[in-house]
Amino acid sequence: MGNLFCYGTLMYQPLLRALVERELSVEEAVLDGYSCLAVKAAAYPAIVADENGRVVGQLVRNIPPGAWQRIDRYEGEYYRREEVEVTLTDGSTAEAGTYVIRPRYRSRLSRRTWQYGPDAERYAKAQCEALMQGRA
C-alpha cells in the first residue's frame, strides 16, 4: 500500500509529517461505504462499514514502506489497516490504506457523526508534541 486515506487526527499535517518523516502530497478524497463516528469520551473518530455512509478525508500519496509501522503504532490496537478505494475530486479513484475500528471495539463508538474541527486539532497537536518528545 503506497497511499493513505486519512479521516481523523492524521489530517493534522504536522502530526502526519512527524510519522511519515517527509513532505506530503495530499488531495481531498471521499470514501463511500463507511461512516465516521465519534469514539465515546474522545476527541478522535473511527470508521465502520456502512453501505449508506460517506467519509470525507484526504488521500496522502506515496507513504514510504517504513512509515507504515510508525502509523500502525500511532493508531494502536483499536484499529486495523485495510485497503479501500477512494474517489478524488476529479472523479478518478485510488487505492489506499486506511484505519478501521476492530469489531471488538465497536461498542466504544457513539452514534454521533464525527467531523474534524478545533477539538480534534487540539488533540492532534498534543499527540504531535508527545510524538516529537518520544512519549507517543
Beta strands, then each sheet from edge to edge (+ up, - down):
strand 1: 4-6
strand 2: 25-39
strand 3: 45-61
strand 4: 79-88
strand 5: 93-101
strand 6: 109-113
sheet 1: 1+ 3- 2+ 4- 5+
sheet 2: 1+ 3- 2+ 6-
end
